[in-house]
Amino acid sequence: MSEPEPSRPERPQYGEYASPEEVAAARGPLPAAQPEPAPAPGARRLPAPAGPPVAAHPRRVNNLITMLLLILGIWNTVTSIPSYLDFGHVLSQGLQAAGYGSVAFGAAAHTAGIVLLVLSLLVLIAAVGVSLRLIRLGRRSIWVPLAAAGVFLIGSIVIMAVLVANTPALADVLHNH
């Protein structure tokens, strides 16, 4: 009682496979090979280049912004080295300029400056290394310097919180003002 199966239409329906003959007919005839021009007398023939053709880098804008952010990070780190090495004096001047008065920072500020310098250098080295690797692989890399800045910001907040906790005079000045 089943009905006879209808004959297959000319083109396959969705989900059906085309036969090799149908695929060849859909592709059309193959292009004719172009003859190579005859080389000039005495000219040397170069071998064909190996591998796929070289194309323009697909992520130019990503790479440009990544490099600009890395250069900004390098510039910021290098110009901050003197401030990190004399961190207590820099903080004291900053508080005076803000109108909080004078605070004498001890060894805790010097240690905090050295820790900030080391953190800055380590984060910068890691960001440059990972960014260059991603650029060489042709992958998106703009997130690396941004993430490095975030890591440094969080580390700086933690280090400053420890410094404030270890400097009672600073806590008094900030509390009373």
C-alpha positions in Angstrom: 0.0 0.0 0.0 2.9 2.3 0.0 3.2 4.7 -2.9 6.0 4.3 -5.4 9.0 6.5 -4.7 9.0 9.5 -7.0 12.0 9.8 -9.3 14.7 12.1 -8.2 14.5 15.7 -9.4 17.4 17.1 -11.4 18.9 19.0 -8.5 19.4 17.4 -5.1 17.0 18.6 -2.4 18.3 20.0 1.0 20.0 17.3 2.9 20.6 15.0 -0.1 24.0 14.3 -1.6 24.8 15.2 -5.2 26.4 12.5 -7.4 29.9 13.2 -8.6 28.5 13.8 -12.1 26.1 16.4 -10.7 28.9 18.1 -8.8 31.1 18.3 -11.9 28.2 19.7 -14.0 27.5 22.4 -11.3 31.2 23.4 -11.3 31.3 23.9 -15.0 34.3 23.3 -17.3 37.8 23.6 -15.9 39.7 26.7 -17.1 42.3 26.1 -19.8 45.9 26.2 -18.7 47.7 29.3 -19.7 51.0 28.8 -21.6 54.1 30.2 -20.0 55.9 32.9 -21.9 59.3 31.9 -23.3 62.2 33.2 -21.2 64.5 35.8 -22.8 67.8 34.3 -24.1 70.3 34.1 -21.3 67.8 34.8 -18.5 67.8 32.6 -15.5 64.6 31.0 -14.4 63.7 31.4 -10.7 62.1 28.5 -8.8 58.4 29.0 -7.8 58.0 30.3 -4.3 57.3 27.6 -1.7 54.3 27.7 0.6 51.1 29.8 0.4 51.2 33.4 -0.9 52.0 36.1 1.6 49.0 38.3 2.3 48.7 41.5 4.2 48.4 41.0 7.9 44.7 40.7 8.8 44.9 42.5 12.2 46.8 45.7 11.4 44.6 48.0 13.6 44.8 45.5 16.5 48.6 45.3 16.2 49.0 49.1 15.9 46.9 49.8 19.0 48.6 46.9 20.9 52.1 48.4 20.1 51.0 51.9 21.0 49.7 50.7 24.4 52.9 48.7 25.0 55.0 51.8 24.2 52.8 53.8 26.6 53.4 51.2 29.3 57.2 51.2 28.7 57.3 55.0 28.8 55.2 55.1 32.0 57.4 52.5 33.7 60.7 54.1 32.7 59.6 57.6 33.7 58.3 56.3 37.0 61.5 54.7 38.2 62.9 57.8 40.0 59.5 58.2 41.8 59.5 54.6 42.9 63.0 54.8 44.2 62.2 57.8 46.4 58.6 56.9 47.0 58.3 58.3 50.6 59.5 61.8 49.5 57.1 61.8 46.4 54.2 60.8 48.6 55.0 63.5 51.2 55.2 66.2 48.4 51.9 65.0 47.0 50.2 65.2 50.4 51.6 68.7 51.0 50.4 69.8 47.5 46.9 68.5 48.2 46.8 70.5 51.5 47.1 67.6 53.9 50.2 68.8 55.6 53.5 67.1 56.1 53.9 63.3 56.8 57.1 61.6 57.4 57.2 58.2 55.7 59.6 55.6 56.9 61.0 52.4 55.5 57.5 51.2 54.6 57.3 53.8 51.8 60.7 52.9 50.4 59.7 49.2 50.4 56.4 50.0 48.8 58.2 51.9 46.0 60.6 49.0 45.3 57.7 46.6 45.3 55.7 48.8 42.9 58.8 49.1 40.6 59.3 45.3 40.5 55.6 44.8 39.9 55.6 47.3 37.1 58.6 45.7 35.4 57.3 42.2 35.7 53.8 43.1 34.4 55.4 45.0 31.5 57.8 42.2 30.5 54.9 39.7 30.6 52.7 42.0 28.5 55.3 42.6 25.9 56.1 38.9 25.6 52.5 37.7 25.4 51.6 40.5 23.0 54.4 39.8 20.6 53.7 36.1 20.6 50.0 36.7 19.8 50.9 39.2 17.0 53.2 36.6 15.5 50.5 34.0 15.5 48.0 36.5 13.9 45.7 36.5 16.9 44.0 39.3 18.7 46.4 40.9 21.2 44.9 44.3 22.2 43.6 42.8 25.4 47.0 42.0 26.8 48.3 45.5 27.6 44.8 46.4 28.9 44.8 43.4 31.2 48.4 44.2 32.3 47.3 47.7 33.2 44.4 46.2 35.2 46.8 43.8 37.0 49.1 46.7 37.9 46.2 48.9 39.1 44.9 46.2 41.4 48.5 45.5 42.7 49.1 49.2 43.3 45.9 49.6 45.3 46.8 46.6 47.5 50.4 48.0 48.0 49.1 51.4 48.9 46.5 50.0 51.3 49.4 48.1 53.0 51.4 51.3 53.1 48.6 53.3 54.7 48.0 50.5 57.2 51.8 50.6 58.1 52.0 54.4 58.4 50.0 55.6 61.4 50.8 59.3 60.8 49.3 59.1 57.3 46.2 57.4 58.6 45.8 60.2 61.2 46.3 63.0 58.6 43.7 61.4 56.3 41.3 60.8 59.1 41.5 64.3 60.6 41.3 66.2 57.3 
